[in-house]
Amino acid sequence: MAKLKHFSCLKIKHFVIIITIFSIASCKQSAQTLTDISAKQITVDSTYQSVKELTDFIKPYRDHVDSVLDSALAYSPQKISKTDGEYNTSAGNLMADIVLQQASPIFKMRTGNDIDFVLLNHGGIRSIISEGNVSARTAYEVMPFENTIAVAALTGASILDMVSYLIKSKRPHPVAGIQIILNADNTLNTLKIQGKPFDKNRTYYVATSNYLISGGDNMGFFKDAQEITEIDYKIRNAMIDYFTKVDTITAKVDDRYFKLD
């Protein structure tokens, strides 16, 4: 009789276990899948009004940022533009000179080498520098992108490809540390780097932006670089640091790149 009771208890336990397993399985949620994606275009225009609570919340932060961005760092006695020259411009010359001056000691410290010259792109300059006070906001307006300075080691052959690109582009791409003089028929007359005649057997260190290093503006010659050194220094920050160091900003169109009559 004891055995029968034990067997009955065992059957009941098994039954409870089976029912419990089925209950858990039935309660388990089925996997959900995405069946449809819908989108709605919302036009943000003058009909949208600011929310006072949000405006009041961010006002202290906005006022602080504005005060930092608008603090005068230097002074420009004249307008500096990227359209005041055919082969080089005051804005382009200023930006290229700043990159050469600010990046050179960093590159020298890290590699022991000197930057030979700078090449940037004309389209990267997004604003004039107006006559008057120059601030950090000015730098953000001129260079709104997060581009950093990189240095490419280019062979003499790549330098000649670069010069050919500049001649064909017919745009005043900013340069510094190099002089390019063209004949009246657009052939190369003179090429000097750091005041010395170009040496086709040398490797030159060219400071530029990480955007151009990757082939931006169709500057494919950078892809042939023997090595690339990223110095983790934004062009905009280099401008701000330069503005902080100087009192008066001078920039003009000069003879670093021009064509003979």
Sequence and secondary structure as in RCSB ss.txt:
>XXXX:A:sequence
MAKLKHFSCLKIKHFVIIITIFSIASCKQSAQTLTDISAKQITVDSTYQSVKELTDFIKPYRDHVDSVLDSALAY
SPQKISKTDGEYNTSAGNLMADIVLQQASPIFKMRTGNDIDFVLLNHGGIRSIISEGNVSARTAYEVMPFENTIA
VAALTGASILDMVSYLIKSKRPHPVAGIQIILNADNTLNTLKIQGKPFDKNRTYYVATSNYLISGGDNMGFFKDA
QEITEIDYKIRNAMIDYFTKVDTITAKVDDRYFKLD
>XXXX:A:secstr
 HHHHHHHHHHHHHHHHHHHHHHHHHHS                STT    HHHHHHHHHHHHHHHHHHTSEEEE
ESS B SSS SS  HHHHHHHHHHHHHHHHHHHHHHS    EEE  GGG  S B SEEEEHHHHHHH  S  EEE
EEEEEHHHHHHHHHHHHHHTS   EESEEEEE TTS EEEEEETTEE  TTSEEEEEEEHHHHTTGGG GGGGG 
SEEEEEEEEHHHHHHHHHHH SB      SSEEE  
